């Protein structure tokens, strides 16, 4: 009976590891210029940012990174998202979606 439990546990472990295989995201998506970007460009950028964020989060969850590597990648993601938010705000101000900054 212990052999059966060990086999089940081993198969779960191997399956979990296989499901967690992911590559490190290589390129950050390009940022739009909020002062001149069209609505379609901003929508595409939003989708690209969401996709990239999910890839990074999945990689961070699945990878055996040391603390410094983990924090560096997380900081890069946060900086990119902050830059995107600034461009989005520029776009929204230009399109009169929000009050002036």
Wavefront OBJ file of the C-alpha trace (Angstrom):
o trace
v 0.000 0.000 0.000
v 2.862 2.389 0.763
v 4.236 1.761 -2.711
v 0.919 2.828 -4.234
v 0.869 6.030 -2.152
v 4.476 6.742 -3.053
v 3.711 6.243 -6.750
v 0.721 8.587 -6.544
v 2.754 11.201 -4.684
v 5.580 10.947 -7.222
v 3.189 11.332 -10.160
v 1.627 14.434 -8.546
v 5.049 15.919 -7.963
v 6.157 15.315 -11.539
v 2.893 16.649 -12.938
v 3.065 19.804 -10.825
v 6.629 20.438 -11.966
v 5.728 19.876 -15.597
v 2.777 22.248 -15.367
v 5.042 24.934 -13.971
v 7.531 25.025 -16.834
v 7.778 28.575 -18.097
v 10.466 30.723 -19.653
v 11.555 34.078 -18.333
v 9.807 36.873 -20.246
v 12.513 38.384 -22.429
v 11.173 41.648 -23.802
v 9.021 44.224 -22.150
v 6.219 45.444 -24.389
v 6.752 48.886 -25.902
v 5.130 51.806 -24.121
v 2.770 54.020 -26.112
v 3.191 57.783 -26.054
v 0.060 58.952 -24.280
v 0.267 62.411 -25.860
v -0.161 61.071 -29.413
v -1.396 57.460 -29.147
v -4.786 56.492 -30.548
v -7.398 54.664 -28.538
v -6.580 51.455 -30.452
v -2.867 51.820 -29.599
v -3.697 52.336 -25.930
v -5.984 49.283 -25.951
v -3.258 47.153 -27.567
v -0.752 48.424 -25.023
v -3.121 47.531 -22.168
v -3.469 43.984 -23.494
v 0.302 43.697 -23.929
v 0.916 44.968 -20.380
v -1.602 42.520 -18.939
v -0.061 39.628 -20.865
v 3.477 40.583 -19.809
v 2.436 41.012 -16.163
v 0.861 37.562 -16.151
v 3.971 36.027 -17.760
v 6.236 37.611 -15.151
v 3.984 36.579 -12.279
v 3.819 33.011 -13.599
v 7.591 32.944 -13.972
v 8.105 34.288 -10.450
v 5.719 31.676 -9.037
v 7.382 28.791 -10.876
v 11.054 29.713 -10.777
v 13.706 28.925 -8.248
v 15.130 32.429 -8.160
v 17.140 33.758 -5.290
v 15.665 36.705 -3.411
v 17.742 39.327 -5.258
v 16.768 37.968 -8.702
v 13.115 37.753 -7.677
v 13.074 41.313 -6.323
v 14.904 42.691 -9.372
v 12.412 41.180 -11.803
v 9.489 42.321 -9.667
v 10.915 45.870 -9.474
v 11.341 45.971 -13.259
v 7.717 44.918 -13.684
v 6.516 47.550 -11.223
v 8.528 50.297 -12.957
v 7.121 49.298 -16.357
v 3.566 49.342 -15.039
v 4.117 52.744 -13.406
v 5.460 54.123 -16.702
v 2.435 52.722 -18.516
v 0.118 54.326 -15.954
v 1.809 57.690 -16.603
v 1.271 57.320 -20.352
v -2.328 56.258 -19.760
v -2.908 59.344 -17.638
v -1.420 61.538 -20.395
v -3.808 59.918 -22.870
v -6.793 60.367 -20.570
v -5.972 64.042 -19.949
v -5.591 64.629 -23.682
v -8.919 62.922 -24.390
v -10.574 64.822 -21.519
v -11.347 61.580 -19.697
v -9.913 62.909 -16.438
v -9.238 66.325 -14.985
v -5.801 67.882 -15.416
v -3.007 66.389 -13.352
l 1 2 3 4 5 6 7 8 9 10 11 12 13 14 15 16 17 18 19 20 21 22 23 24 25 26 27 28 29 30 31 32 33 34 35 36 37 38 39 40 41 42 43 44 45 46 47 48 49 50 51 52 53 54 55 56 57 58 59 60 61 62 63 64 65 66 67 68 69 70 71 72 73 74 75 76 77 78 79 80 81 82 83 84 85 86 87 88 89 90 91 92 93 94 95 96 97 98 99 100 101
